[in-house]
């Protein structure tokens, strides 16, 4: 058990919507992907694939904080 009292907390940003490639199953944020193809399929198979499914983020906690002293993530 940590002796840190977690007095200095920083609110972490909410997770961006994520997409998962239907072929290689790479999970990537919409902002990282932009309007491009799957970078993993392009690198590994030399194929430009744009088939993605949205990842269900309903299991994400409402708020996440990071303790500046010990680095632990606290969910609320």
Secondary structure, DSSP 8 states (H G I E B T S, - for coil): -------SEEE------EEEETTT--EEEHHHHTTS--HHHHHHH------EEE---TTS-S-EEEETTT--EEE-
